[in-house]
Amino acid sequence: MTTERKFDLNLITDALLKGQADRVKSLVSHALASGIAPQEIVTEGLLSPMDIISEKFRDNLIFTPEVLIASRAMHAGMHVLKPYLSHAEQFYGGKVVMGTVVGDLHDIGKNLVVMMMRGAGLEVVDLGVDIYPEDFAGAVMEHGPDIVAMSALLTTTMPAMAETIRELEKENLRRRVKVLVGGGPVTEDFAQIIKADGYAPDARKAAELAVKLVNSI
């Protein structure tokens, strides 16, 4: 008697790393038909290779076009999986307003977070860099997001995150949104001090946390 060989999730990983969106979709469907749990496919087949993409991007081994292609392939796989995930697990299509705070012109980390969030099925309004607190508040009024995400790559610009939260409070917008912060010098303790709703140390975790925050609303 022989046992059926379990579907190899590395096939999905390889296809995603090559940016083969159609093949990712097909392989995800095959994995589901083979009895693999949807969340296992998400974690091992889709998020794991995006970690590799994130590291390569950080180390300048690949560039924005390659990240975009991989992100689209991930999103293709998530589209197949979404009906099979519980509400708590779903990559719900919420909306995020994202920007690098005023005084900070760094955008590589922010751009990767934006790509990862979009790959996770979130709608992201990318405000760019050097964004004033008033502009974040204006974007909340204009776009009605679920989350405001802020990035800072300089310790000297971190206080702008607190200023932005105060501006949201001043305009009676704070209760409407969750606030997510991140960036090289930012820490969990700092996020708690400024009363942000969450902190993420890297792009993948930022996307995961954004989804959890949206689903908690």
N, C-alpha and C positions, 0 to 999 in steps of 0.2 A: 504493500500500500504506500502510495506517495502522497505527500502533502503539497498543496498549492504554494508556490513561492510568493511571498509577500511582495507587493509592488515596491520598486526601488525609488524612494523619494529623491535620490541623487539625480535622477533623470530630469525632474522638475528644476532642481537647482542648476544643473548644467544649461538647460534651455533658458532659464531666467538670466543667468550670467551672460549668455549670448544675445539676450534681448529678443528672443523668439516668442513673441506674444501668442501667436496662434498655436504653437506647439505647447506652450505652457497651459493654455486653455484645454487642449486635448488631453494632456497628461494629467491635469487635475481631475478631469472627468473620469479618466481611467483609474486614478487612485481612489476616487470615491466608489466607483463600481467594484473595486477590489476590497472594499470594506475598511479602508483606513479612515480613522476619525477626522472630521473636517479641521478641528483645531490642531491636530498633529500635522496636517498638510500645511496649514498656515505657518506654524512655528518652524517646522523642519524643512519644508519645501520652498516657502516664500520669504520668510523673515531671515532665515539663516544666510541665504545668498545675499540679501540686502546688507547684512553686516559686512560681508566681504566687499561689496560695492562701496560701502561707507569708508572702510579702511583704505581701499585703493584710491578713493577720491581724496581722502585726507592726506595720503602720501604722494599725491600728484602722479599716480600711476595710470589713472584714467581721468577724463575730464567731463564737463557738463553734458555733452551729447550722449556719452555712454551711460551716464547716470539716468538721464531722461529715458533712454530706451529700456533700460532695466526696470525703471519705475513703471513704465507702461506695461511691461510684461507681467510685473507683479500685480498691477491693477486688473489685468485680464484674468489672472488666476483668481483673484478675490471676487471678481464678478461671478464666476462659476460657483464659488463656495458660499457666497452670502446667504442664499436661501437655506443652506444646511446648517448654519451657525445659530446658536441660541441668541436671544436678544443681548445678553451680557457679552457675548463673544463677537457680535457683528461689528464690522467696520462701517458704522453708521455714517451716512452722508451729511455730517454736520458742516458748519462753516467756521473757518478760522481767519482772523485778521493777523497778519504776521509782519514784523519789521525789526530792523536793527535800530536801537535807540539813538537819540540825538547825540552828536559828537563822535559817533562810531561809524566808520565807513567800511567795515569788514562785512563781506557778504557770502563768503564761501560756505561757512557753517550754516547760515540762514538758508541759503539756496538748497543745501542738502536736506534740511528739515522740511522745507516746502515740498521738495520732490517726494520725500518719504511719506508725508501727510497725504499728498495727492495720490500716491500709490496705494495708500490705505483707504482711499475712497472719500476723503474729506475734500470739501471745496475750500481753496485757500486764496485769500486776497493778499497778494504780496505787495506791501507798501514800499519795499526797498530799504535803503539805509538812511541814517541820519534823520530819524523820524521824531519830531517833537511830541511831547505829551498831548498837546492840543490836536495834533493830527491823528493820533491813535483814537482819541475821543471822537473826533469827527468821522473817522472810518467806522466806528461802532454805530454812530447815528445813521450813517449812510447805508451800511451793508447789513446791519443787524446780525452780527456773528454770534456763535455760541462761545467762542474762545478768542481772547486776545493773547497772542504769543509774542514775547519779546526776547531779542538776542542782544548780548553784549560781549565783546571780545577784549575790552579794556577795563581794568579796574576803575579807571577814572570816569567811565561812562555808566557804571553800575547804578549810581544814585538816580539816574534818569528813569530807571524802572520803578523806583518808589515814587518819583514825581508823577509818572504816568498813572499809577494806581490812585494817587491823590487827585489827579485831574479827573479820572473816571468817577471818583466819589463826589467831587465838586459838581459834576454835571449830572449826578444821579443816574449814572450808567453802570456803576460797579455791580449792582445786584443782577444786572442783565447778563453778565458774562463771567466765565471762568478765566483766570489769568495764569498763563503758563510761562515760565522763564527758563533760560538756559544760556550757555556760552562758556568759553574757557574758564574765566575766573569766578563764575557764579556757582554757588553751593546750595545744598538743601537748607542749611542754617540761614543763609541770606534770604532765600525764598520765604522762609517762615517769618523772618524779621519784618519783611516788607508786606507780609500778609498776602502773598501770591497763593493760588490754589494748587500749584504743582511746580515741580522742578524736574528737568530731565538732563542727564549728563551727555547724551548723544542723540543723533537723529532718529535712530530706530525707536529708542525709548520715548522720545518726544512724540512720535506718531502714535505709539501704543497708549501713552498717557492721554493724549488728546482724544482718542477714541473713548477711553474710559470716562473722561470728563464729560464728553458729549452725552454718553449713555446714562450718566448720573443726573442729567438735568431733567 
